Amino acid sequence: MNTLIKVERFFLIGHVLSMAFGLAGILLVLPNPDLIKLLPPIGQDALGWSMTGGGVVYMLLGLFAVATYAYRTLGLWHLLSFLIPAVGLSLISELCGTSTGFPFGHYRYLSGLGYKIAGLVPFTIPLSWFYLGFSAYILARAGLSQQKEFDWFKSILSILLGSVLLTSWDFVLDPAMSQTSLPFWVWEQPGDFFGMPYQNFVGWLGTGALFMTVASLFWRAKPLSWDKTDYKLPLIMYLANFGFAMVIALAEHIYIPVLLGIATGIIPAFWLYRSATNRESISPNTQTLRPAE
């Protein structure tokens, strides 16, 4: 178990540091070409690699961190029964979105996020749906858990809150990644929300709620026990990725999506985390996460 914790922390720290390195390149180096000329050859090579492959690395590290955490705390069944629906259903949604415009609107991915499945969707995108979706769902479910049974109402509410947390991240992520000087995707169907259609957020809510629902149904098949609960990684994962998008958005003077994301994502995430940890400190021997009966 100690080895898994060390591996988990290694991947998490690498994930956060790779995002910080990417931010430095995007915000400090690229806007100042003279700085690039001052870099030694190895520095210029590192910057070039970061711009072409950095997005792939930080997403893979995020996947490994959350997968290790889920395996360590919940077990292989609960890891796979969330990962497979999250990756599979989000990929279907993304392929439909990039080819038909449903459910997000018409958009297309540019380079920088890895090999594109069917020439449309970078393979890293469904992975990010998994590790952010899992983090959001665990925070929601843990925050709503009580000493009594986790009934069907709380199960539905945790899916709703989890999908809202996930969509709140996109309030900031999409403007940061599509409307700035270094976009990773572009909208071919301009909308009223900073160039994006409101349909996009409906698609995010629906996709997140769908794979969280499927995962929660699988989780009912095997009782979920979590005696020694640690919710720090889901919270750090959520905050780090939100912060990455927020810094880019603020650098481009995009404020409203950031404020909206804080109100609907960051504040609820902190509240759910405190609710879960406070309840755990009051009753440390209680299994707080249980499937609905």
JOURJO-V459654 format. One record per residue. N is the residue number from 1. RES is the residue in one small letter. SS is DSSP state (helix for helix, strand for strand, loop for the rest). OMEGA is omega in whole degrees, -180 to 180 (* if undefined). NEAR is the number of other C-alpha atoms within 8 Angstrom. Layout:
BEGIN
((N	RES	SS	OMEGA	NEAR) (N	RES	SS	OMEGA	NEAR))
END
This chain:
BEGIN
((1	m	loop	179	5) (2	n	helix	178	5) (3	t	helix	179	6) (4	l	helix	179	10) (5	i	helix	179	10) (6	k	helix	178	8) (7	v	helix	179	10) (8	e	helix	180	13) (9	r	helix	178	9) (10	f	helix	-180	9) (11	f	helix	-180	12) (12	l	helix	179	13) (13	i	helix	178	8) (14	g	helix	178	10) (15	h	helix	-178	14) (16	v	helix	-179	10) (17	l	helix	179	8) (18	s	helix	175	11) (19	m	helix	179	10) (20	a	helix	178	9) (21	f	helix	178	8) (22	g	helix	178	12) (23	l	helix	180	12) (24	a	helix	179	9) (25	g	helix	-177	12) (26	i	helix	-171	10) (27	l	helix	-175	10) (28	l	helix	-172	9) (29	v	helix	-176	11) (30	l	loop	179	9) (31	p	loop	-178	7) (32	n	loop	-177	8) (33	p	helix	-180	8) (34	d	helix	178	6) (35	l	helix	179	8) (36	i	helix	-180	10) (37	k	helix	-179	8) (38	l	helix	-179	6) (39	l	loop	174	9) (40	p	loop	-179	7) (41	p	helix	-179	6) (42	i	helix	178	7) (43	g	helix	178	8) (44	q	helix	177	11) (45	d	helix	180	8) (46	a	helix	179	8) (47	l	helix	179	9) (48	g	helix	178	8) (49	w	helix	-179	9) (50	s	helix	-178	11) (51	m	helix	-178	11) (52	t	helix	-175	10) (53	g	helix	-177	11) (54	g	helix	180	12) (55	g	helix	179	13) (56	v	helix	-176	11) (57	v	helix	-176	10) (58	y	helix	177	13) (59	m	helix	177	12) (60	l	helix	178	10) (61	l	helix	176	12) (62	g	helix	176	14) (63	l	helix	-177	12) (64	f	helix	-179	10) (65	a	helix	-178	15) (66	v	helix	179	14) (67	a	helix	178	10) (68	t	helix	178	11) (69	y	helix	-179	12) (70	a	helix	179	12) (71	y	helix	-178	11) (72	r	helix	-172	10) (73	t	helix	-174	8) (74	l	loop	-179	12) (75	g	loop	-174	9) (76	l	helix	-178	8) (77	w	helix	-176	7) (78	h	helix	174	12) (79	l	helix	-175	12) (80	l	helix	-178	8) (81	s	helix	169	11) (82	f	helix	-176	15) (83	l	helix	-175	9) (84	i	helix	176	8) (85	p	helix	-178	13) (86	a	helix	-179	16) (87	v	helix	-176	12) (88	g	helix	-176	9) (89	l	helix	178	11) (90	s	helix	177	14) (91	l	helix	178	11) (92	i	helix	179	8) (93	s	helix	-179	11) (94	e	helix	178	9) (95	l	helix	176	10) (96	c	helix	-179	11) (97	g	helix	-178	14) (98	t	helix	-179	14) (99	s	helix	-177	8) (100	t	helix	-176	8) (101	g	loop	177	11) (102	f	loop	10	11) (103	p	loop	-172	11) (104	f	loop	-169	13) (105	g	loop	-176	14) (106	h	loop	179	13) (107	y	strand	176	12) (108	r	strand	-179	10) (109	y	strand	173	10) (110	l	loop	-178	9) (111	s	loop	174	7) (112	g	loop	-178	11) (113	l	loop	174	14) (114	g	loop	-179	11) (115	y	loop	-179	8) (116	k	strand	176	9) (117	i	strand	-177	8) (118	a	loop	-179	5) (119	g	loop	-174	6) (120	l	loop	-170	11) (121	v	strand	176	14) (122	p	strand	-176	11) (123	f	helix	-179	11) (124	t	helix	-175	11) (125	i	helix	177	10) (126	p	helix	177	12) (127	l	helix	179	12) (128	s	helix	174	12) (129	w	helix	-179	11) (130	f	helix	-170	13) (131	y	helix	174	12) (132	l	helix	178	11) (133	g	helix	178	15) (134	f	helix	-180	11) (135	s	helix	180	14) (136	a	helix	-178	15) (137	y	helix	179	14) (138	i	helix	178	11) (139	l	helix	-180	15) (140	a	helix	-177	14) (141	r	helix	-180	14) (142	a	helix	-179	12) (143	g	helix	-179	12) (144	l	helix	-177	11) (145	s	loop	178	12) (146	q	loop	176	8) (147	q	loop	177	7) (148	k	loop	-174	4) (149	e	loop	175	8) (150	f	loop	-170	13) (151	d	loop	-174	9) (152	w	helix	-180	8) (153	f	helix	179	6) (154	k	helix	177	11) (155	s	helix	178	13) (156	i	helix	-179	8) (157	l	helix	179	8) (158	s	helix	176	12) (159	i	helix	179	14) (160	l	helix	-179	9) (161	l	helix	178	10) (162	g	helix	180	18) (163	s	helix	175	17) (164	v	helix	177	11) (165	l	helix	179	14) (166	l	helix	-180	15) (167	t	helix	178	12) (168	s	helix	175	13) (169	w	helix	-179	12) (170	d	helix	175	11) (171	f	helix	-178	13) (172	v	helix	-176	15) (173	l	helix	-174	12) (174	d	helix	175	9) (175	p	helix	-178	15) (176	a	helix	-173	14) (177	m	helix	-177	12) (178	s	helix	-174	12) (179	q	loop	-178	11) (180	t	loop	-175	10) (181	s	loop	178	4) (182	l	loop	-176	7) (183	p	loop	174	11) (184	f	loop	170	11) (185	w	strand	-178	10) (186	v	strand	179	11) (187	w	strand	177	12) (188	e	loop	176	7) (189	q	loop	-177	9) (190	p	loop	-180	8) (191	g	loop	-175	9) (192	d	loop	-179	8) (193	f	strand	179	7) (194	f	loop	177	7) (195	g	loop	-178	10) (196	m	strand	176	12) (197	p	loop	177	13) (198	y	loop	177	9) (199	q	helix	-179	9) (200	n	helix	-176	11) (201	f	helix	173	12) (202	v	helix	177	10) (203	g	helix	177	11) (204	w	helix	178	13) (205	l	helix	-178	12) (206	g	helix	-180	9) (207	t	helix	179	11) (208	g	helix	-180	15) (209	a	helix	-178	12) (210	l	helix	-176	9) (211	f	helix	174	13) (212	m	helix	177	16) (213	t	helix	179	9) (214	v	helix	-180	10) (215	a	helix	-179	12) (216	s	helix	176	11) (217	l	helix	175	8) (218	f	helix	-178	10) (219	w	helix	177	12) (220	r	helix	-176	11) (221	a	loop	-180	6) (222	k	loop	-177	7) (223	p	loop	-178	8) (224	l	loop	177	10) (225	s	loop	-176	9) (226	w	loop	-172	10) (227	d	loop	-179	9) (228	k	loop	-170	6) (229	t	loop	177	7) (230	d	loop	-176	5) (231	y	loop	-175	10) (232	k	helix	-177	6) (233	l	helix	177	11) (234	p	helix	-180	13) (235	l	helix	-180	13) (236	i	helix	180	8) (237	m	helix	-179	12) (238	y	helix	-177	11) (239	l	helix	-178	9) (240	a	helix	-180	9) (241	n	helix	174	9) (242	f	helix	-180	11) (243	g	helix	178	8) (244	f	helix	180	11) (245	a	helix	-177	12) (246	m	helix	-179	12) (247	v	helix	179	9) (248	i	helix	-179	11) (249	a	helix	-179	16) (250	l	helix	178	10) (251	a	helix	178	8) (252	e	loop	178	8) (253	h	loop	175	6) (254	i	loop	-169	10) (255	y	loop	-174	8) (256	i	helix	178	6) (257	p	helix	179	10) (258	v	helix	180	13) (259	l	helix	178	8) (260	l	helix	179	10) (261	g	helix	177	14) (262	i	helix	-177	10) (263	a	helix	-174	9) (264	t	helix	-178	11) (265	g	helix	-175	13) (266	i	helix	-179	11) (267	i	helix	176	9) (268	p	helix	180	10) (269	a	helix	177	13) (270	f	helix	-179	9) (271	w	helix	179	9) (272	l	helix	179	13) (273	y	helix	179	13) (274	r	helix	178	9) (275	s	helix	-179	10) (276	a	helix	-177	12) (277	t	helix	177	9) (278	n	helix	179	8) (279	r	helix	180	10) (280	e	helix	-180	12) (281	s	helix	178	7) (282	i	helix	-178	6) (283	s	loop	-171	7) (284	p	loop	-178	9) (285	n	loop	-179	7) (286	t	loop	175	8) (287	q	loop	-171	9) (288	t	loop	-179	12) (289	l	loop	-179	11) (290	r	loop	176	11) (291	p	loop	175	13) (292	a	loop	178	9) (293	e	loop	*	7))
END
